[in-house]
Amino acid sequence: MKQSRRNFIKLSATAAGMLYSLDEFAATDKPSFKQNGKFSLLLMATNWGFNGTIDEFCAAAKKEGYDGIEPVWPTEAKDQEALFAAVKKHGLEVGFLCRGWQNDFKEHLESFKKVTSDAANNRFQKPVYINCHSGRDYFSFDQSASFIDHTTQLSKDTGIRFCHETHRSRMLFAAHITRQFIEKKPDLKLTFDVSHWCNVHESLLGDQKDTVDMALERVEHIHARIGHEEGPQVNDPRAPEWEAAVKQHFAWWDKVAERKKRNGERMTILTEFGPPTYMPTLPYTRQPLADQWAINVYMMKLLRQRYGA
């Protein structure tokens, strides 16, 4: 038993020493882009998995160096007041996630219209963007197009950027489906969470390069999570076995950064590694295999090092 324990400790120490160095990756492979002086980078924090009040979350995000937060739009007035008070107190920008959940198309669309309109027209603080979990994967093309038409008009009315997320179970759940909307809806803007597509297509999308390149031209917001062929989230992006997936995700994000820097636009990125059970866990105990908050902070600092001015 003692020998087994010593071997386990030795193996654990060896694995720790082999951690894939994202810092080294950022330093040695950092792309050189032509930059317009108007370019800016905003790095956003998620409260998904955070155990605490909204004020505590905002304080923690500010302390770590985030520029803002992206929570789900709160529908209750008291929750809105608490959120905006915390955002103002800690000097943070805010973007919102808006979504419907109903199975029925008409009910879902009406709910979606309400939450997006309420978030965009709130009386407290103008959001930097609104990220949309739009529709369902089984809605028809015409039904799904209604969500884009609504946000296109609302964006014109409010001046707020609306982005539809490439998310499983939603209308942009797969690359080839999203391509149909890109080709027919010129005003469509994307929140690029490519980890979902890696999972859906069981690949790093090498066989759909043209479609991914088309999508990258429509990306206005990024959810920076690393997916892989069999899941939407690696257990720890610093582990050496995920090097290929990490480099591929950054290669995609680099293309967005290159365009944003060239055009002098604002680039917004949310670090969105999730809690259990998005985060893989040990059997029986459900203990997470890594520290969600620490990974997101690590990713935030890496993204700032790679894409900051």
ZANU-522312 format. One record per residue: residue in three letters; x, y, z of N, C-alpha, C in turn. Coordinates in steps of 0.02 Angstrom, whole numbers, plus 50000, padded with zeros to 5 digits. Layout:
BEGIN
AlaXYZXYZXYZ...
This chain:
BEGIN
Met500424994050000500005000050000500435006350000Lys500965006250042501405012050045501765013149979Gln501975007549948502305008049883501845011049830Ser501205008749831500725011349784500615018849793Arg500585020749857500485027849872501075032049848Arg501685029349859502285032949837502285033649760Asn502075028249727502055028449654501545033549629Phe500965033949664500445038749646500705045849654Ile501045047149710501305053849723501835055649670Lys502255050649654502775051849604502475053349536Leu501965049549517501625050749453501285057549452Ser500975059449508500625065849512501125071549504Ala501695070949537502205076149532502475076649461Thr502565070949429502805070949360502295074349314Ala501645072749323501125075849282501105083349292Ala501195085549354501185092749368501755096249331Gly502335092849327502895095749293502805095949218Met502345092049192502235091549120501675096149095Leu501385100149141500835104449121501025108549060Tyr500585108449012500695112348950500715119748967Ser501245123048948501345130048966500975134648918Leu500405137048938500045141848897500405148548895Asp500775150148949501165156348949501695156148894Glu502035150348890502545149548838502225149948769Phe501655146848761501295147148698501135154348679Ala500895158248727500715165148713501315169248694Ala501885167848726502485171848714502815170048648Thr502835163648632503215161448572502795161748509Asp502145160748515501715160448456501255166448448Lys501385171748486500935177548484500945180548414Pro500355181148383500335183848315500465191348314Ser500735193648259500865200748250500355203548201Phe499895207648226499365210348184499465217848174Lys499285220348115499245227448105498675230148148Gln498795235548183498295237848231498095244948219Asn497445246048213497145252648212497105255148284Gly497265261448295497285264148363496625263948400Lys496075262848365495425262748398495255255848427Phe495665250848414495535244148440495515244148516Ser495045240248543495015239348616494805232148631Leu495005229748689494875222948710494515223048777Leu493935219748780493575219048843493525211648859Leu493755209848919493735202948942493215202348997Met492745197848987492145197349029492155191049071Ala491865191449130491825185749176491115183049179Thr491065176449188490415173149196490295171549269Asn489675172449291489495170449360489205163449362Trp489235159949306489025153049303489475148849348Gly489185145949400489575142049447489835145849506Phe489735152449507489985156549564489505156049622Asn489755154349680489345153749740489435160049782Gly488975164449776489005170749813488515175749784Thr488485181649813488035186949790488315190149727Ile487895194049694488115197549634488645202649652Asp488605205649710489115210449731489775206849743Glu489745201049774490365197149786490675194949720Phe490255193049673490505191049607490845196849572Cys490525202649571490825208449539491475210449572Ala491495210049638492115211649674492675206949655Ala492515200449649493015195449631493255196449559Ala492785197849514492965198949444493415205049436Lys493255210449471493655216549468494355215249496Lys494385211749551495025210249583495495206349537Glu495205201749499495605197649454495835201349392Gly495505206849376495705210849318495235210449259Tyr494625207749269494135207749215493885214849202Asp493655215949140493365222449121492615222849133Gly492285216949134491565216949141491305210049155Ile490645209449154490315203049169489775201649118Glu489605195249111489065193149067488605188349104Pro488115190849141487625186549174487005185649130Val486585181049150485925180449119485515186549140Trp485145189349093484725195149109484235193249163Pro484235196849220483775195149275483085198149261Thr482575194249269481905196649254481565200149312Glu481805198949373481515202149432481825208949445Ala481405213949461481645220749471482165221249526Lys482065217549580482545217949636483225215149615Asp483225210149573483855207249550484205211949501Gln483805215449460484095220349415484425225949454Glu484085228349506484365233849546485015231649580Ala485025225549607485625223049640486195222349591Leu486045219849532486575218749482486875225449460Phe486465230249442486725236549417487075240549472Ala486845239749534487195243049590487895240149598Ala487965233549590488615230349597489075232249539Val488795232349479489185234149419489455241249426Lys489035245849448489235252749457489755253449513Lys489635250049567490085250349625490795248249607His490845243049566491505240249551491775242449483Gly491415246949449491665249849388491745244949331Leu491235240949319491265235649269490795237049211Glu490985234749151490525234549095490075228549103Val489525228449064489065222749068488805220949000Gly488775214448987488425211648931487935206548959Phe487415204848922486915200348948486805194248904Leu486635188848935486395182848900485645182848904Cys485315182648847484585182348844484365176048808Arg483815173048831483605166648802482875165348817Gly482585161048777481935158048792482045150748808Trp481505147448830481585140448850480995136148829Gln480455139248806479855135548790479945131048729Asn479595125548729479605120948672479195123548613Asp478655127048628478215129848577478545135948545Phe478565136248479478905141648445478625148448462Lys477975149348458477675155948470477805158348541Glu477725153948589477855155748659478585157448669His479015153548638479735154548644479935161348615Leu479695162848556479865169148523479625175148563Glu479015174848589478755180348628479155181448691Ser479345176048724479765176548783480445179648766Phe480735177348711481375179948688481335187348672Lys480805189348638480715196448622480685200748684Lys480345198248735480265202148796480935203048832Val481295197548843481915198148882482445202248844Thr482485201448779482975205348741482785212748741Ser482155214248733481935221248734482035224348802Asp481865220648855481965223248923482695224548937Ala483125219848917483845220748931484125226648892Ala483925227348829484185232648787483945239548810Asn483345239848836483045246348854483045247548929Asn483455243948966483465244949038483665252149055Arg483445254449113483545261449132484195262649170Phe484595257449180485185258049222485835259249184Gln486005254749139486645255149105486595251549038Lys486855254848986486825251848919487315245948916Pro487075240148897487525234448890487985235148830Val488585232248837489065232448782488805228248724Tyr488475222848740488185218248690487655214148725Ile487255210748685486785205748711486905199248672Asn487065194048709487185187448681486535183448683Cys486375180148629485725176848623485785169348617His485455165748661485325158648652484665158248614Ser484705157348549484135158648506483785152248485Gly483145151848500482725146548475482915139548497Arg482725134648457482865127648469483145124448406Asp483515119048414483805115848356483285112648310Tyr482685111548335482165108448295481665113448266Phe481745119948278481335124948244481525125148170Ser481055126848128481185127348056481635133348041Phe481885133547980482305139247960481915145747967Asp481305145847941480915152047943480755154048015Gln480605149148057480485150748128481115153648160Ser481675150548148482305152948177482485159848151Ala482345161048087482495167548058482125173248094Ser481565171648125481185176748161481585179748219Phe482015175748250482435178148304482955183148278Ile483235181648220483725186148190483385192648169Asp482805192148138482445198148116482285202648176His482085199648231481925203648290482545207348316Thr483095203848324483685207048352484005212048303Thr483925210848239484185215648190483825222348197Gln483165222148204482785228348213482935231548280Leu482985227448333483115230048399483815233248403Ser484285230448367484955233348364484935240248331Lys484555240748277484485247248243484145252348288Asp483675250148327483305254748371483715257148431Thr484155252848456484515254248519485255255548511Gly485545253548454486265254148445486665248848482Ile486335243748506486665238448544486805232548497Arg487385229548506487575223848465487255217448491Phe486885213948448486585207548466486955201948429Cys487145196848466487525191248438487175184748455His487095180448405486765173948415487305168548423Glu487225164648476487765160148496487735153448460Thr488325151048440488395144348411488375139348468His487785137248487487675133448548487265127248534Arg487445121648563487045115548556486345116748583Ser485865113548550485145113848564484825120248539Arg485225125048518484955131348491484985131248414Met484745136548383484665136448311485335135948273Leu485885138148304486535138048271486975132448300Phe486665126748312486995121248347487535117848308Ala487555118648241488025115048199488285119748145Ala488895118248122489215122648073488815123148008His488615117447981488275117547916487585120847920Ile487255120447978486615123847987486725131347991Thr487235133348028487395140448035487555143547967Arg487875139747924488055142247858487435144447819Gln486885140847827486275142647792486035149547813Phe486095151047878485885157647902486375163047880Ile487015161547880487515166347857487385168347785Glu487215163447743487115164747672486485168647658Lys485985168047702485335171147688485165177047733Lys485565178047786485425183447834486055187747842Pro486145192747800486765196747801486875200647865Asp486345201847904486425205647967486575201148027Leu486615194648017486745190048072487445191148100Lys487485192048166488125192548201488165186648250Leu488765183948258488845177848297489225178948363Thr488995175348414489415173848471489725167048457Phe490375166948451490735161048428490955156748488Asp490555151648503490755146648551490865140148513Val491445139648482491595134148436491665127548472Ser491735127648538491785121348576491175116948564His490585120048554489985116148541490025112548474Trp490275116048424490325112948358490825107148359Cys491365107948396491845102348401491505096148428Asn491075097148477490705091648507490195088748459Val489805093048428489275090848382489565086848324His490105089348296490395086248236490935081148252Glu491075080148316491605075448337492255076548300Ser492455082848296493065084448260493285091548279Leu493895093248258494125100148263493995103848197Leu493505101448160493195104848104493655105848044Gly494165101648039494615102147981494265100647915Asp493715097147918493345095547856492815100647839Gln492775106047879492275111347866492605118247868Lys493215118547844493605124747850493255130647816Asp492975129647757492645135147722492065137947762Thr491685133447792491105135647832491335139347894Val491835136747928492095140147987492375146947969Asp492725147447914492995153947892492435158947878Met491885156547849491305160947838491035163447905Ala490985158847953490735160648019491185165848053Leu491835164848048492305169348081492235176548057Glu492015177547995491905184247970491295187548001Arg490855183648033490255186348065490315186648141Val490885184748168490965184348240491045191348269Glu490625193048318490675199348354490815198348428His490765192248452490885190848523491125183648527Ile491555182248575491845175548583491715172948653His491525166548657491525162948720492135158348719Ala492615159948760493275156648757493295150548803Arg493005145248777493065138748810493385133948760Ile493795129348783494125124548740493725118048740Gly493465116248681493115109948673493565104748640His493285098848630493665093548597493175089048560Glu493435083948528493015079848485492455076348522Glu492525075148586492025071348623491685075348678Gly491795081848679491475085848731491575093248722Pro491165097448754491205104648746491715108048792Gln492055104148835492515107248882493055102248903Val493685103948889494235099848915494265100848991Asn494555095949025494575096449098495035101949122Asp495595103049087496065108349106496485110049044Pro496405115949016496755117648954497515117948963Arg497755117949024498475118149037498795111249032Ala498385106049030498655099249026498915097748956Pro499485094248951499815093448885499405089548835Glu498955085248857498565081248809498075085448768Trp497955091648789497475095948754497825101148710Glu498475100448700498845105548663498565106748594Ala498395101548557498145102348489497475106148489Ala497035104448536496385107848539496475115248558Val496925116548606497045123448627497305127548569Lys497805124948533498095128748478497585129848422Gln497145124948410496645125848358496135131248377His495915131348440495445136548462495765143448455Phe496395144048476496725150648470496825152548397Ala496935147748354496995149348283496355152448256Trp495785149748279495145152748259495065159748288Trp495205160448352495125166948385495605172048356Asp496205169848336496685174448306496395177948245Lys496005174348206495715177248145495225182848162Val494855181848216494405187248237494805193148262Ala495315191848302495735197248328496075201148272Glu496305197548221496635200948165496155205848131Arg495545203648120495045208048088494875213948133Lys494765212548196494575217848243495135223148250Lys495755220848253496315225448260496405229548196Arg496345226248140496425229748076495905235148067Asn495285233748089494735238448079494655243348137Gly495055242548190495005247048247494345246248284Glu494135240048295493495238648328493605235948398Arg493065235848436493085232948503493005225348498Met493415221748535493385214548537493175212448608Thr492645208548613492395206248678492455198748682Ile492705196348739492805189148750492585187448821Leu492185182248826491985179548891492375173048903Thr492705172548960493005166148980492465161949011Glu492325155948983491715152349002491825144949015Phe492375143249048492415136449073491895135749129Gly491505130349126490935129649171491065125149230Pro490595125049278490635120949337490395113849323Pro490445109249371490145102649362489405103249343Thr489155099349295489505093849264489795095649195Tyr489795102049177490185104149120490915102449134Met491135104249193491795102249216491775094749233Pro492185090549201492185083449218492325082349293Thr492025077149320492075075749391492295068549404Leu492515067449465492675060749487492025056849499Pro492015050349485491415046449498491255046149572Tyr490625045449587490355044749655490375051249695Thr490945054649696491015060749737490795067049701Arg490775066849634490625072749592491115078549605Gln491705076949628492205082049638492505084249571Pro492545090849558492805093149494493545091349486Leu493745090149424494435088149411494905094149409Ala494645100149407495065106149407494665111949437Asp495005117549446494705123449478494425127949424Gln493765128349419493445132249366493655139549367Trp493615142649425493775149849430494505151049410Ala494955146849434495665147849419495795147149344Ile495465142349312495555141449240495305147549202Asn494725150049220494455155949185494905162049194Val495165162949254495625168549265496265167649224Tyr496515161549223497105159949183496985161549109Met496415159449084496245160849014496175168349002Met495875171949049495805179149041496475182549035Lys496945180749078497615183849076497985181949012Leu497895175848990498215173648928497935177448868Leu497275178148866496955181748811497165189148811Arg497245192048869497465199048872498195199648847Gln498605194748866499295194748843499335193948768Arg498895189848740498925188348668498615193748625Tyr498055196548649497675201148606497665208348630Gly497925209648690497925216448715498375220948673Ala498265227348680498655232248640499395231848658
